[in-house]
Structure formats: structure tokens, C-alpha cells
């Protein structure tokens, strides 16, 4: 049975020169393309298991440097039976076939290259296998992410590779009542790798810069940032779940400018997937990477060592912090920006401590 599609969002580029509106950023107009209703089909077989169904510090989703009630309804909003592995792999094959068709023809994308259908039918099925069956993610506080309109999700970052960003995106896509797409802001490094750059953009990611975030928020999107950047995902295992500094609070500036709520988010589980016991700095410099991790399994076991450990995850969204109480000129006051940034950081750290105590052992 066909399920009602979920509104995907997106700023769709009209090839014939569609209507635009301009929003100001630092005194200069930034174009926002008109947004027709882009839709994606939510996989009727996917299952969810929420515990609660009810350099400026801008950060990035990919560990970047600091810069910015019927059965049908149940299925489309997270209910239904959990598919077995065979069903999962069947959908993967279908997704691959769809991907080939996509690359052989045209697809409707927004001005950042986001392709909602490709994201829902190709990228999400892969991520869902990890989300449901490997990490067994529990997600809570979804009511704090609005069903419509903009919000800035700010989360802790960890795990050597940015799988936490992908799991966060998957959770909102699959389990949020409105199946919202999280528009993640990624590191420049991602967009220097040809295939990865294309996949990231099709998945709704874009560069971690204030201008792109401003346009997305003014277009009504939910934007995700990780202010710790590479400092977060590359920290030693001994420092797990201890937040690094949030840069100079660029995300706070962005939220105040756009007058959108900030939704703090705590992610527990990513720290244990690749425990960093060392950093081969010479290799990192040779490869042009921010770090080269040494873990108990990598690089000693080769590709097998790159398989993430199946830790238990909890993702929780905290109550939103409004920013419409600030004046736009407050972005020029370092004390105001630092205070807001510090409040968000403190909220996330306290929630991490609570979730760690609740979860207990990472494995088993």
C-alpha cells in the first residue's frame, strides 16, 4: 500500500528562472529560491523504536574546522514491524538500481544540490541498517524539533568518522512525525573529494559557512551543526564525552541573525565506535588530514579495522532555546554571543552526563 509522502523541504532551483526573494546577511542580499513542495516517499517497511514518540565556532556535521493513528499513519510516522536483514538487503538492491537510473538521467534538486528522492531511496536505506540493527539507536525529544519552519540543531561531535551526523539525520528523517530532513553543514574537506562531495550534496549537506546556513534557515529548513568540529571527532578515547570548546560561537550568531530557535542535542554512543588510542600525525600531514586515528583495530586489521564497533546509542533533543528575544545587533556583542554559546554547550554536557549514566555499558 502506498503511504503518504513526507514533505522533504528544499530550495528548488527553477531552470526557467523561478521567483526569488532576498534575505540580508551582513548588509548584503542573499538569494533564496522559491520553494515548491518537494516530496519523498517514506519506506513503508522501515521501523523505528523511539523511546519518546510523543574558525568562528560555526562547526560542521562532518567534523569541519571552525567556520559556521491508522496503520498507514503508523507506518509513515515510525510504527510497523521491524524488517529482517533479508528485507533490508532487498531494499538496498532496489536503492542501487534507483541510483543508477538517477545518475543516468536528471533529477530535481535545490540550489545546494539536495535531491530528496535520492536521499530517501538511496542514502537513508544504507544509514538505516546501521541505525536500526548495528547501533540500535534510541531517539528521544523529537517533539522539540518543530514540524514545520526553521530550527538550528546543535550537537556534540565524536567518533573519528562523522557517523553521528548521519545517525542524527536518519533519526529525524525516519522517526520525526514530519519526517524532516536535517540539512547538515559539512567541512570543506568533504567537498574536495569528488564522489563524496556529490553524495553529500544529494543528501542535503552543504559547506559549513554562515551564508549557506542563513539561506537554509530563511527557507524554513532544519539545519544541523557540530561546533566542536574536528576537535570533537578526533579527540582521544580518554576524553570521551567531554565537550571541546565551541569555537567563537558562530552558530549562536547565525541563530540570532535568523531569529530561529536553537535545539541542543546530545549523542551518546559514537565515542566507542572507533576508540582513538593514538594519532599518527606524520601520516595525517602526508595525507592532508586533520588527524590519522590509531584504534585497537585500525590500521592493524586493514579494512576490517574500519568496521565501527556496535555500541549502544541514545540521541536526545533538548527543549529549544529561543533567539527572537535578541536584537540582531547583538551579534556584534562578544559577551552576548559567548553567553548563548556557553548556555547551549552546558545544556549538552549535562545531558551527555545523564545519558551516560542511564545507558550504562556501551556494549551488550
Secondary structure as the mmCIF struct_conf table of DSSP 4:
data_model
#
loop_
_struct_conf.conf_type_id
_struct_conf.id
_struct_conf.beg_label_comp_id
_struct_conf.beg_label_asym_id
_struct_conf.beg_label_seq_id
_struct_conf.end_label_comp_id
_struct_conf.end_label_asym_id
_struct_conf.end_label_seq_id
HELX_LH_PP_P HELX_LH_PP_P1 UNK A 2 UNK A 5
STRN STRN1 UNK A 6 UNK A 7
STRN STRN2 UNK A 12 UNK A 12
HELX_LH_PP_P HELX_LH_PP_P2 UNK A 13 UNK A 14
TURN_TY1_P TURN_TY1_P1 UNK A 15 UNK A 17
STRN STRN3 UNK A 20 UNK A 25
TURN_TY1_P TURN_TY1_P2 UNK A 26 UNK A 27
STRN STRN4 UNK A 28 UNK A 33
STRN STRN5 UNK A 39 UNK A 40
HELX_LH_PP_P HELX_LH_PP_P3 UNK A 41 UNK A 43
TURN_TY1_P TURN_TY1_P3 UNK A 44 UNK A 45
BEND BEND1 UNK A 51 UNK A 51
BEND BEND2 UNK A 57 UNK A 57
TURN_TY1_P TURN_TY1_P4 UNK A 61 UNK A 62
BEND BEND3 UNK A 63 UNK A 63
HELX_LH_PP_P HELX_LH_PP_P4 UNK A 64 UNK A 65
BEND BEND4 UNK A 66 UNK A 66
HELX_RH_AL_P HELX_RH_AL_P1 UNK A 71 UNK A 76
TURN_TY1_P TURN_TY1_P5 UNK A 77 UNK A 78
BEND BEND5 UNK A 80 UNK A 80
HELX_LH_PP_P HELX_LH_PP_P5 UNK A 81 UNK A 84
HELX_RH_AL_P HELX_RH_AL_P2 UNK A 85 UNK A 104
BEND BEND6 UNK A 105 UNK A 105
STRN STRN6 UNK A 110 UNK A 110
TURN_TY1_P TURN_TY1_P6 UNK A 111 UNK A 112
HELX_RH_AL_P HELX_RH_AL_P3 UNK A 116 UNK A 118
HELX_RH_PI_P HELX_RH_PI_P1 UNK A 119 UNK A 123
HELX_RH_AL_P HELX_RH_AL_P4 UNK A 124 UNK A 129
HELX_RH_PI_P HELX_RH_PI_P2 UNK A 130 UNK A 134
BEND BEND7 UNK A 135 UNK A 135
STRN STRN7 UNK A 138 UNK A 140
HELX_RH_3T_P HELX_RH_3T_P1 UNK A 142 UNK A 144
BEND BEND8 UNK A 145 UNK A 145
BEND BEND9 UNK A 147 UNK A 149
STRN STRN8 UNK A 151 UNK A 155
BEND BEND10 UNK A 159 UNK A 161
TURN_TY1_P TURN_TY1_P7 UNK A 162 UNK A 162
HELX_RH_AL_P HELX_RH_AL_P5 UNK A 163 UNK A 175
BEND BEND11 UNK A 176 UNK A 176
TURN_TY1_P TURN_TY1_P8 UNK A 177 UNK A 178
HELX_LH_PP_P HELX_LH_PP_P6 UNK A 180 UNK A 181
STRN STRN9 UNK A 182 UNK A 186
HELX_RH_3T_P HELX_RH_3T_P2 UNK A 188 UNK A 192
BEND BEND12 UNK A 193 UNK A 193
HELX_RH_AL_P HELX_RH_AL_P6 UNK A 194 UNK A 202
TURN_TY1_P TURN_TY1_P9 UNK A 203 UNK A 204
STRN STRN10 UNK A 206 UNK A 207
BEND BEND13 UNK A 208 UNK A 208
HELX_RH_AL_P HELX_RH_AL_P7 UNK A 210 UNK A 218
TURN_TY1_P TURN_TY1_P10 UNK A 219 UNK A 220
STRN STRN11 UNK A 222 UNK A 225
TURN_TY1_P TURN_TY1_P11 UNK A 227 UNK A 229
HELX_RH_AL_P HELX_RH_AL_P8 UNK A 230 UNK A 233
TURN_TY1_P TURN_TY1_P12 UNK A 234 UNK A 234
BEND BEND14 UNK A 235 UNK A 235
HELX_RH_3T_P HELX_RH_3T_P3 UNK A 237 UNK A 239
TURN_TY1_P TURN_TY1_P13 UNK A 240 UNK A 241
HELX_LH_PP_P HELX_LH_PP_P7 UNK A 243 UNK A 245
TURN_TY1_P TURN_TY1_P14 UNK A 247 UNK A 248
HELX_RH_AL_P HELX_RH_AL_P9 UNK A 250 UNK A 258
TURN_TY1_P TURN_TY1_P15 UNK A 259 UNK A 259
STRN STRN12 UNK A 262 UNK A 268
BEND BEND15 UNK A 269 UNK A 269
HELX_RH_3T_P HELX_RH_3T_P4 UNK A 270 UNK A 272
TURN_TY1_P TURN_TY1_P16 UNK A 273 UNK A 274
STRN STRN13 UNK A 276 UNK A 279
HELX_RH_AL_P HELX_RH_AL_P10 UNK A 281 UNK A 287
TURN_TY1_P TURN_TY1_P17 UNK A 288 UNK A 288
BEND BEND16 UNK A 290 UNK A 290
STRN STRN14 UNK A 293 UNK A 295
BEND BEND17 UNK A 296 UNK A 297
TURN_TY1_P TURN_TY1_P18 UNK A 298 UNK A 301
HELX_RH_3T_P HELX_RH_3T_P5 UNK A 302 UNK A 306
BEND BEND18 UNK A 307 UNK A 307
HELX_LH_PP_P HELX_LH_PP_P8 UNK A 308 UNK A 309
STRN STRN15 UNK A 314 UNK A 317
HELX_LH_PP_P HELX_LH_PP_P9 UNK A 318 UNK A 320
STRN STRN16 UNK A 321 UNK A 321
TURN_TY1_P TURN_TY1_P19 UNK A 324 UNK A 325
BEND BEND19 UNK A 326 UNK A 326
HELX_RH_3T_P HELX_RH_3T_P6 UNK A 328 UNK A 332
HELX_RH_AL_P HELX_RH_AL_P11 UNK A 334 UNK A 359
BEND BEND20 UNK A 361 UNK A 362
#
